[in-house]
Amino acid sequence: MLNYTLKRIIALLPIIIGVTIAIFLLVHLVPGDPAKTMLGERATPESIKAVRESMGLNDPLYVQFSRYVNKLIHGDLGRSVISNEPVINEIKVRFPATFELALFGMLFAVIVGIPVGIIAATHHNSWFDNISMMGALFGVSMPIFWLGLMFIWIFAVILKILPPSSRLSVGIALHPITNIYLLDSIIQGSWAAFWDSLKHLILPATVMGTIPLAIIARMTRSSMLEVLKKDYIRTAYAKGLTERVVVYKHALRNALIPIITVVGLQFGLLLGGAVLTETIFSWPGLGKYLLTGIYARDFPVVQGVVLFFAIVFVIVNLIVDLSYSLIDPQINYN
């Protein structure tokens, strides 16, 4: 197991290097001058030239890239052009908010999606199967920005039962420890902050989990239908085992490998794809920070956040890969 893990980590290094090169080149191909953006519309050519010189933007690309890689080796993602704050510090502050949102979005998708897929598979071609798969297709096709606005309109504007944006209401005090508000409120014993942060989390997490829910439900149904046709399932029924035991103890466990793969991939995508959700709900996470950096042509912010998302996605996939042996004892990495 240890040897396999080390081999997988070594195999991931070329991917990270390739992603680093791609991010650097793509960011520098985007139109716009960060020096002019930082100085504003009234900037003079002399001041723009001076800022570009101080930031090293006049150097050849290979010189800028070597300087960028040298900083990465020392754990330095650069400083924001706009705020002059270290990008790594901003990531430390904002990533817990993105992680909390993505985690609860994925929990919602798994808790709803897997049971729906199982019931659809065990009641193949029934009304529930047809309706649930139509709903899954609808969920995959639904634009996040439209769904988010509709949720805000229905639950925050009309029904007034959930807050429309941010992470805490005005007047609720909470000292950030981990910046995961639900966890911080439990640590500090502030139940008012806990319930308030939970209410703020429901709408964006539900919207974010819609597409993964649909994908997980369809994958669960497909995987379960394949397993339910196996000989050992018919043998289990012939032995007189109840349908609950056959489905949940025998069939589901053998159908989990593709389901876990999809869950891991979707969770990695949620961590790196929360831009629209965080923007709509004014969620102060990395997605919103990245969008602000793109608008401002803030090269260090865009490079640092995208590279961080790529590394997180790679790590999540590695964890999913290593979890297969825990699900299926027949898998032996040695």
KOLPALUM-109803 format. One line per 2 residues: number of its first residue (from 1); their letters; for each residue x, z, y of C-alpha. Coordinates in nm, 3 decimals. Layout:
<drenfis>
NUM> A> X,Z,Y ~ ...
</drenfis>
This chain:
<drenfis>
1> ML> 0.000,0.000,0.000 ~ 0.279,0.093,0.242
3> NY> 0.476,-0.224,0.163 ~ 0.167,-0.437,0.216
5> TL> 0.095,-0.267,0.547 ~ 0.449,-0.327,0.670
7> KR> 0.431,-0.694,0.565 ~ 0.100,-0.736,0.750
9> II> 0.243,-0.574,1.064 ~ 0.549,-0.802,1.053
11> AL> 0.322,-1.104,1.001 ~ 0.126,-1.008,1.312
13> LP> 0.432,-1.017,1.540 ~ 0.441,-1.400,1.570
15> II> 0.071,-1.393,1.659 ~ 0.128,-1.142,1.938
17> IG> 0.426,-1.342,2.067 ~ 0.220,-1.662,2.065
19> VT> -0.066,-1.490,2.246 ~ 0.178,-1.356,2.507
21> IA> 0.314,-1.705,2.576 ~ -0.034,-1.859,2.589
23> IF> -0.167,-1.592,2.828 ~ 0.130,-1.629,3.062
25> LL> 0.104,-2.009,3.078 ~ -0.275,-2.023,3.113
27> VH> -0.282,-1.766,3.392 ~ -0.020,-1.958,3.590
29> LV> -0.214,-2.284,3.546 ~ -0.524,-2.137,3.715
31> PG> -0.568,-2.271,4.072 ~ -0.522,-2.022,4.353
33> DP> -0.240,-1.837,4.523 ~ -0.231,-1.460,4.461
35> AK> -0.018,-1.412,4.772 ~ -0.281,-1.580,4.989
37> TM> -0.558,-1.382,4.816 ~ -0.379,-1.056,4.882
39> LG> -0.311,-1.134,5.250 ~ -0.655,-1.275,5.325
41> ER> -0.780,-1.587,5.500 ~ -0.582,-1.521,5.820
43> AT> -0.248,-1.518,5.643 ~ 0.027,-1.723,5.802
45> PE> 0.251,-1.957,5.600 ~ 0.548,-1.729,5.679
47> SI> 0.375,-1.416,5.543 ~ 0.257,-1.603,5.233
49> KA> 0.611,-1.726,5.170 ~ 0.749,-1.374,5.213
51> VR> 0.499,-1.224,4.968 ~ 0.559,-1.499,4.712
53> ES> 0.931,-1.434,4.739 ~ 0.887,-1.059,4.695
55> MG> 0.664,-1.112,4.391 ~ 0.899,-1.366,4.236
57> LN> 0.633,-1.640,4.235 ~ 0.879,-1.897,4.370
59> DP> 1.105,-1.862,4.066 ~ 1.081,-2.114,3.780
61> LY> 0.826,-2.033,3.508 ~ 1.091,-1.953,3.248
63> VQ> 1.250,-1.699,3.485 ~ 0.912,-1.540,3.553
65> FS> 0.836,-1.533,3.179 ~ 1.166,-1.370,3.087
67> RY> 1.107,-1.107,3.354 ~ 0.753,-1.055,3.222
69> VN> 0.873,-1.013,2.862 ~ 1.144,-0.770,2.970
71> KL> 0.879,-0.555,3.138 ~ 0.658,-0.572,2.829
73> IH> 0.940,-0.446,2.610 ~ 0.965,-0.141,2.835
75> GD> 0.588,-0.085,2.830 ~ 0.534,-0.217,3.182
77> LG> 0.238,-0.451,3.234 ~ 0.314,-0.489,3.603
79> RS> 0.129,-0.378,3.914 ~ -0.199,-0.505,4.046
81> VI> -0.156,-0.744,4.338 ~ -0.465,-0.601,4.509
83> SN> -0.441,-0.225,4.449 ~ -0.066,-0.197,4.377
85> EP> -0.155,0.037,4.088 ~ 0.024,0.003,3.750
87> VI> -0.197,-0.204,3.521 ~ -0.120,0.022,3.224
89> NE> -0.263,0.320,3.412 ~ -0.583,0.131,3.491
91> IK> -0.616,0.034,3.125 ~ -0.577,0.398,3.018
93> VR> -0.854,0.502,3.256 ~ -1.097,0.216,3.185
95> FP> -1.052,0.144,2.815 ~ -1.234,0.462,2.698
97> AT> -1.546,0.340,2.881 ~ -1.525,0.002,2.706
99> FE> -1.454,0.170,2.371 ~ -1.753,0.403,2.407
101> LA> -1.983,0.112,2.494 ~ -1.852,-0.110,2.213
103> LF> -1.867,0.171,1.957 ~ -2.231,0.254,2.026
105> GM> -2.321,-0.114,2.044 ~ -2.167,-0.163,1.699
107> LF> -2.335,0.151,1.561 ~ -2.669,0.014,1.676
109> AV> -2.591,-0.323,1.516 ~ -2.483,-0.168,1.183
111> IV> -2.762,0.091,1.158 ~ -3.028,-0.175,1.217
113> GI> -2.861,-0.490,1.083 ~ -2.756,-0.377,0.734
115> PV> -3.097,-0.229,0.633 ~ -3.274,-0.539,0.769
117> GI> -3.041,-0.763,0.568 ~ -3.091,-0.558,0.250
119> IA> -3.471,-0.560,0.278 ~ -3.470,-0.933,0.357
121> AT> -3.259,-1.000,0.046 ~ -3.464,-0.781,-0.188
123> HH> -3.786,-0.938,-0.055 ~ -3.655,-1.294,-0.051
125> NS> -3.894,-1.553,0.099 ~ -4.140,-1.282,0.200
127> WF> -4.294,-1.251,0.546 ~ -4.036,-0.984,0.634
129> DN> -3.751,-1.210,0.526 ~ -3.879,-1.501,0.735
131> IS> -3.955,-1.293,1.044 ~ -3.627,-1.099,1.032
133> MM> -3.416,-1.414,0.995 ~ -3.606,-1.579,1.280
135> GA> -3.536,-1.267,1.485 ~ -3.168,-1.285,1.388
137> LF> -3.151,-1.647,1.499 ~ -3.322,-1.550,1.824
139> GV> -3.072,-1.265,1.874 ~ -2.769,-1.488,1.821
141> SM> -2.907,-1.749,2.062 ~ -3.005,-1.503,2.337
143> PI> -2.780,-1.513,2.648 ~ -2.645,-1.164,2.713
145> FW> -2.681,-1.189,3.091 ~ -3.051,-1.282,3.064
147> LG> -3.125,-1.016,2.803 ~ -2.948,-0.750,3.009
149> LM> -3.146,-0.836,3.321 ~ -3.473,-0.833,3.122
151> FI> -3.391,-0.491,2.977 ~ -3.316,-0.355,3.323
153> WI> -3.640,-0.501,3.458 ~ -3.854,-0.362,3.174
155> FA> -3.701,-0.021,3.102 ~ -3.556,0.070,3.443
157> VI> -3.780,-0.102,3.696 ~ -4.122,-0.114,3.530
159> LK> -4.121,0.176,3.280 ~ -3.861,0.383,3.470
161> IL> -3.745,0.557,3.151 ~ -3.377,0.455,3.152
163> PP> -3.120,0.418,3.432 ~ -3.024,0.060,3.521
165> SS> -2.647,0.096,3.570 ~ -2.328,0.308,3.588
167> RL> -2.228,0.588,3.347 ~ -2.363,0.901,3.518
169> SV> -2.633,0.981,3.770 ~ -2.545,1.100,4.118
171> GI> -2.517,1.479,4.123 ~ -2.411,1.516,3.756
173> AL> -2.064,1.670,3.749 ~ -1.826,1.597,3.463
175> HP> -1.450,1.643,3.457 ~ -1.294,1.348,3.270
177> IT> -1.067,1.453,2.985 ~ -1.073,1.157,2.747
179> NI> -1.291,0.941,2.978 ~ -1.534,0.909,2.688
181> YL> -1.820,1.082,2.865 ~ -2.021,1.185,2.559
183> LD> -1.714,1.349,2.407 ~ -1.607,1.507,2.736
185> SI> -1.953,1.655,2.793 ~ -1.949,1.810,2.444
187> IQ> -1.600,1.954,2.498 ~ -1.709,2.110,2.827
189> GS> -2.050,2.219,2.694 ~ -2.230,2.026,2.969
191> WA> -2.549,1.917,2.794 ~ -2.700,1.785,3.116
193> AF> -2.408,1.543,3.144 ~ -2.436,1.460,2.771
195> WD> -2.801,1.356,2.789 ~ -2.752,1.177,3.118
197> SL> -2.453,0.975,2.991 ~ -2.644,0.901,2.669
199> KH> -2.938,0.763,2.868 ~ -2.700,0.546,3.070
201> LI> -2.544,0.420,2.745 ~ -2.864,0.311,2.568
203> LP> -2.942,-0.008,2.760 ~ -2.592,-0.165,2.774
205> AT> -2.511,-0.064,2.414 ~ -2.837,-0.215,2.288
207> VM> -2.780,-0.538,2.479 ~ -2.418,-0.559,2.363
209> GT> -2.515,-0.493,2.000 ~ -2.783,-0.764,1.984
211> IP> -2.561,-1.053,1.875 ~ -2.357,-0.846,1.621
213> LA> -2.685,-0.710,1.483 ~ -2.814,-1.060,1.416
215> II> -2.486,-1.172,1.256 ~ -2.459,-0.859,1.040
217> AR> -2.821,-0.891,0.923 ~ -2.771,-1.254,0.820
219> MT> -2.440,-1.182,0.648 ~ -2.586,-0.880,0.464
221> RS> -2.880,-1.087,0.342 ~ -2.654,-1.372,0.227
223> SM> -2.407,-1.142,0.051 ~ -2.681,-0.937,-0.116
225> LE> -2.862,-1.248,-0.242 ~ -2.541,-1.366,-0.405
227> VL> -2.474,-1.030,-0.571 ~ -2.834,-0.981,-0.689
229> KK> -2.798,-1.295,-0.904 ~ -2.506,-1.150,-1.103
231> DY> -2.538,-1.062,-1.472 ~ -2.449,-0.695,-1.426
233> IR> -2.745,-0.654,-1.188 ~ -2.983,-0.790,-1.453
235> TA> -2.818,-0.559,-1.704 ~ -2.873,-0.262,-1.475
237> YA> -3.241,-0.347,-1.446 ~ -3.260,-0.390,-1.824
239> KG> -3.121,-0.038,-1.870 ~ -3.419,0.096,-1.680
241> LT> -3.241,0.192,-1.357 ~ -3.463,0.216,-1.051
243> ER> -3.451,-0.056,-0.790 ~ -3.310,0.188,-0.535
245> VV> -3.014,0.273,-0.760 ~ -2.949,-0.090,-0.850
247> VY> -2.967,-0.213,-0.492 ~ -2.781,0.063,-0.308
249> KH> -2.536,0.186,-0.572 ~ -2.443,-0.135,-0.753
251> AL> -2.539,-0.438,-0.544 ~ -2.463,-0.312,-0.193
253> RN> -2.117,-0.179,-0.279 ~ -2.015,-0.513,-0.426
255> AL> -2.161,-0.697,-0.128 ~ -1.978,-0.486,0.130
257> IP> -1.652,-0.683,0.153 ~ -1.789,-0.974,0.362
259> II> -2.012,-0.733,0.555 ~ -1.718,-0.509,0.649
261> TV> -1.519,-0.819,0.749 ~ -1.795,-0.930,0.986
263> VG> -1.834,-0.577,1.126 ~ -1.462,-0.554,1.198
265> LQ> -1.448,-0.897,1.362 ~ -1.755,-0.824,1.574
267> FG> -1.621,-0.484,1.681 ~ -1.296,-0.647,1.791
269> LL> -1.495,-0.907,1.984 ~ -1.706,-0.636,2.148
271> LG> -1.395,-0.455,2.267 ~ -1.266,-0.774,2.427
273> GA> -1.592,-0.943,2.517 ~ -1.773,-0.683,2.724
275> VL> -1.726,-0.872,3.053 ~ -2.088,-0.980,3.099
277> TE> -2.242,-0.654,2.981 ~ -2.015,-0.438,3.196
279> TI> -2.077,-0.659,3.498 ~ -2.457,-0.655,3.462
281> FS> -2.475,-0.279,3.412 ~ -2.191,-0.191,3.655
283> WP> -2.004,-0.029,3.367 ~ -1.652,0.068,3.486
285> GL> -1.465,-0.065,3.183 ~ -1.191,-0.316,3.116
287> GK> -1.428,-0.613,3.111 ~ -1.537,-0.557,3.469
289> YL> -1.176,-0.486,3.569 ~ -1.068,-0.816,3.412
291> LT> -1.340,-1.009,3.594 ~ -1.232,-0.855,3.925
293> GI> -0.873,-0.958,3.851 ~ -0.980,-1.316,3.774
295> YA> -1.173,-1.346,4.099 ~ -0.879,-1.206,4.297
297> RD> -0.618,-1.422,4.117 ~ -0.449,-1.095,4.023
299> FP> -0.201,-1.228,3.765 ~ -0.066,-0.894,3.635
301> VV> -0.419,-0.758,3.579 ~ -0.539,-1.068,3.393
303> QG> -0.225,-1.090,3.180 ~ -0.218,-0.719,3.101
305> VV> -0.585,-0.682,3.009 ~ -0.606,-1.001,2.801
307> LF> -0.288,-0.910,2.614 ~ -0.423,-0.560,2.553
309> FA> -0.750,-0.705,2.419 ~ -0.556,-0.936,2.188
311> IV> -0.348,-0.649,2.047 ~ -0.660,-0.436,1.995
313> FV> -0.831,-0.723,1.813 ~ -0.529,-0.768,1.586
315> IV> -0.516,-0.394,1.509 ~ -0.889,-0.382,1.428
317> NL> -0.848,-0.673,1.185 ~ -0.552,-0.499,1.022
319> IV> -0.758,-0.183,0.972 ~ -1.042,-0.386,0.820
321> DL> -0.799,-0.559,0.587 ~ -0.656,-0.227,0.469
323> SY> -1.003,-0.079,0.416 ~ -1.090,-0.326,0.140
325> SL> -0.918,-0.118,-0.127 ~ -1.129,0.184,-0.033
327> ID> -1.449,-0.017,-0.081 ~ -1.352,-0.207,-0.395
329> PQ> -1.120,-0.023,-0.638 ~ -1.039,-0.355,-0.807
331> IN> -0.837,-0.458,-0.501 ~ -0.478,-0.347,-0.545
333> YN> -0.233,-0.424,-0.266 ~ 0.062,-0.347,-0.492
</drenfis>
